[in-house]
């Protein structure tokens, strides 16, 4: 749950999910143009989303033998309530040096 909340706590990642949901699966270069991000920055955000299980990727070869990495949104539905937050807090670990930073 915390990885999902962390992944969704960024406007760029929300825009990526919205773009993939409305336009369907897309390859990195086109998605970067659609959301207005550089490919390296898009990769960073896609990795965060993929680690949280919100998107998945598949590598495919184009007709001219170029490798294209396609991404698509996974189906997800999370319940956010005081109880789910309480359960998630039990698994918190501090990995950063800043006292308020989690996971």
C-alpha positions as CSV (number, residue, x, y, z in Angstrom):
1,X,0.0,0.0,0.0
2,X,2.8,2.4,0.9
3,X,4.6,1.9,-2.4
4,X,1.3,2.6,-4.2
5,X,0.7,5.8,-2.2
6,X,4.3,6.9,-2.8
7,X,4.0,6.3,-6.6
8,X,0.7,8.2,-6.8
9,X,2.1,11.2,-4.8
10,X,3.6,12.8,-8.0
11,X,1.7,14.8,-10.6
12,X,3.9,13.4,-13.4
13,X,3.1,9.8,-12.5
14,X,-0.6,10.6,-12.3
15,X,-0.4,12.1,-15.8
16,X,1.4,9.0,-17.1
17,X,-1.4,6.8,-15.7
18,X,-4.1,9.0,-17.2
19,X,-2.4,9.0,-20.6
20,X,-2.0,5.2,-20.6
21,X,-5.5,4.7,-19.4
22,X,-7.0,7.0,-22.1
23,X,-4.8,6.2,-25.0
24,X,-4.0,2.6,-24.2
25,X,-0.6,0.9,-24.2
26,X,2.2,3.0,-25.6
27,X,5.9,2.9,-26.2
28,X,8.3,5.0,-24.2
29,X,9.2,7.6,-26.9
30,X,5.6,8.3,-27.8
31,X,4.5,8.4,-24.2
32,X,7.4,10.9,-23.4
33,X,6.0,13.2,-26.1
34,X,2.4,12.8,-24.9
35,X,3.2,13.7,-21.3
36,X,5.9,16.2,-22.1
37,X,8.8,14.5,-20.3
38,X,12.3,13.5,-21.4
39,X,12.7,9.8,-21.9
40,X,15.2,9.4,-19.0
41,X,12.8,11.2,-16.6
42,X,9.9,9.2,-17.9
43,X,11.8,5.9,-17.3
44,X,12.4,7.0,-13.7
45,X,8.7,7.6,-13.2
46,X,7.6,4.4,-15.0
47,X,10.0,2.4,-12.9
48,X,8.4,3.8,-9.7
49,X,4.9,3.0,-11.1
50,X,6.0,-0.5,-12.2
51,X,7.6,-1.2,-8.8
52,X,4.2,-0.4,-7.2
53,X,2.4,-2.7,-9.6
54,X,0.5,0.1,-11.3
55,X,1.9,-0.4,-14.8
56,X,3.5,-3.2,-16.6
57,X,5.9,-3.3,-19.6
58,X,6.7,-5.6,-22.5
59,X,9.6,-5.4,-24.9
60,X,8.7,-5.9,-28.6
61,X,10.5,-5.6,-31.9
62,X,9.1,-3.2,-34.5
63,X,8.9,-4.0,-38.2
64,X,12.4,-2.4,-38.7
65,X,13.8,-4.5,-35.8
66,X,14.0,-1.7,-33.2
67,X,13.3,-2.7,-29.7
68,X,10.3,-0.9,-28.3
69,X,9.3,-1.0,-24.6
70,X,5.5,-0.7,-24.3
71,X,3.8,0.2,-21.1
72,X,0.2,-0.3,-20.0
73,X,-1.8,0.4,-16.9
74,X,-2.6,-2.6,-14.7
75,X,-6.1,-2.9,-13.4
76,X,-6.0,-1.8,-9.8
77,X,-8.4,-0.8,-7.0
78,X,-7.3,0.1,-3.6
79,X,-9.4,0.9,-0.5
80,X,-8.0,3.7,1.5
81,X,-9.4,3.9,5.0
82,X,-8.2,4.4,8.5
83,X,-7.9,0.7,8.9
84,X,-5.8,0.1,5.8
85,X,-3.6,3.0,6.8
86,X,-3.2,1.5,10.3
87,X,-2.3,-1.9,8.8
88,X,0.2,-0.3,6.4
89,X,1.9,1.7,9.1
90,X,2.9,-1.6,10.8
91,X,5.3,-2.3,7.9
92,X,7.0,1.1,7.9
93,X,10.8,1.3,7.8
94,X,13.0,4.3,7.7
95,X,15.6,4.0,4.9
96,X,16.6,7.7,4.4
97,X,18.6,9.9,6.6
98,X,15.8,12.5,6.9
99,X,13.5,11.7,9.9
100,X,10.2,12.2,8.0
101,X,11.2,10.2,4.9
102,X,9.8,6.7,4.6
103,X,10.7,3.8,2.4
